[in-house]
Amino acid sequence: MSRSTRNWLLSGILIIAIFLRFYHFTSTPPGLYPDEAINGNDAVAAAETGHFFQVFYPNNNGREGLYNDVLAMILAVWPAVHEPWILRLPAAVAGVLTVWGLSLLVAELFGDGPGLLAAFLLATSVWHIIFSRIAFRAILSPLLLVWAVWLLIKAFRQPPSARAWWYTGIAAVIYSLGFYTYIAYRITALLLLIFIPFFRTYPQFWRRTLVFFLITVAVFAPLGWYFATVPGSFFGRTTQIAVTSAANPAYRFAVNLAKEALMFNVHGDNNWRQNISGAPELFWPVGILFLLGIGLALYYGWRTWRKKFVSAENKALFPPFGLWLSFAWLALGILPAAASDEGIPHALRSILAIPPAMIFAALGGIWLYRLIARRAHARIAAALAVIFLGTVGAFAYYDYFIVWAGNPNVPGAFSANYVEIGRSIDALPSRTPKYVIVNAGGVPVNGIPMPAETTMFVTHSFTAADAAAAHIRYLLPGQKSQIPPGTPSADIFSIN
């Protein structure tokens, strides 16, 4: 495949990725979940105080700071925009960039064909599309890991040169920024061990590894210092939901692991916020290719290890390093969810498993295409490929925008009623005193339960100064007596 052809095809895939992540962007998904809103509110506070680069935000059980820091810079530029879409903008951009990065990584490991197919499958993955349109920090994890691994491979494969050191340094910076995204990212340190047996004989391997390690430590140091000074923040909510709290942790972990393994093809996340409730995470034709790819990888990997004959074509398609890396990545990707004991299978906690899932599906697809072309005819293989790609693309649109977005459970999953309360408040004269009684329970933030975060963001009333400027007071049920007698009922709102 010529470079120009590859670039044209990749451009088409990126256009598809952009469309599926930005179409109806201001209205889908509806509402704004409080976990998204708190990211925006913390970012607003950071922008207003000039504290743009916080390594960790302690509200809502604590969150690594990179996503909020990006939001703070965006809201500093557009301070008057308090619509849900502004909080989701970094996620959508990250989703598109992940598609691009995966194409480069898979092409480096397995060739251009698998690289383009893996990118297309990621672009059309409803699993990935959903999280590319939600303001959750976890979407940055696969983005940074994909790019870091690609750059690190490029660094080790370069002959001694300035370019090799640039690749090493940039890979280290990007990789270490991943620790500022999501707690599950920490397990990726184990993934890098795969490089040692395959690259240790390459020129300057240990020196480049040392530089990579030192830069990673330096970039991670501010967050590490925060964890050292505030020890409870390192585990955060993990201790609340860990499988170790179950009566039989080993049994529970085994059950969770089985559920996570089955989520790709049998039964996925039940949460409407994260999936078409209960649907497999992979569209069924992609799921079949995923299983085929895993089976073929095991088969050809075993034959290579046993030094049995493998054709040159299959050696190139199933190289040992690529297979080891992909299997390790997949296993580590589902491990954080399996080690928790809430909402299993969990699409969000397994978000790092998305890239390797697409890799295995792409390997299965390319192998099957070649088999059909060899056993039948190249034109038949091409026609079936076009039908397959068209079907996957069409169902990505249908499943997300029609089935998922059109389901009546989705607005509730995103607290759309809290957004409407905020808009009703904004419709009142700015100087009219407004009272919001927060009846819903949740983790307290500044003494007010989390569900109020959505209304606070929409009305720009998170900080005490902003709430006072908007003439809004948030009250707990026991504080209703603080509402002055004679206050019109139209000025009193309830978050239930």
Secondary structure as UniProt FT lines:
FT   HELIX           3..22
FT   TURN            23..27
FT   HELIX           34..49
FT   STRAND          56..57
FT   TURN            60..61
FT   STRAND          63..64
FT   HELIX           66..77
FT   TURN            79..80
FT   HELIX           84..110
FT   HELIX           112..123
FT   HELIX           126..131
FT   TURN            132..133
FT   HELIX           137..139
FT   HELIX           140..157
FT   HELIX           162..177
FT   HELIX           178..180
FT   HELIX           183..194
FT   HELIX           195..199
FT   TURN            200..201
FT   TURN            203..204
FT   HELIX           205..229
FT   HELIX           232..235
FT   TURN            236..237
FT   HELIX           238..241
FT   HELIX           243..245
FT   HELIX           249..262
FT   TURN            263..266
FT   TURN            272..274
FT   TURN            277..278
FT   HELIX           284..305
FT   TURN            306..307
FT   HELIX           312..317
FT   HELIX           320..338
FT   TURN            347..350
FT   HELIX           351..353
FT   HELIX           354..375
FT   HELIX           378..397
FT   HELIX           398..404
FT   TURN            405..406
FT   HELIX           409..413
FT   TURN            414..415
FT   HELIX           416..426
FT   TURN            430..431
FT   STRAND          434..438
FT   STRAND          444..445
FT   TURN            446..447
FT   STRAND          448..449
FT   TURN            450..451
FT   HELIX           452..459
FT   HELIX           464..469
FT   TURN            470..471
FT   STRAND          472..475
FT   HELIX           477..482
FT   TURN            485..486
FT   HELIX           489..491
FT   STRAND          492..495
//
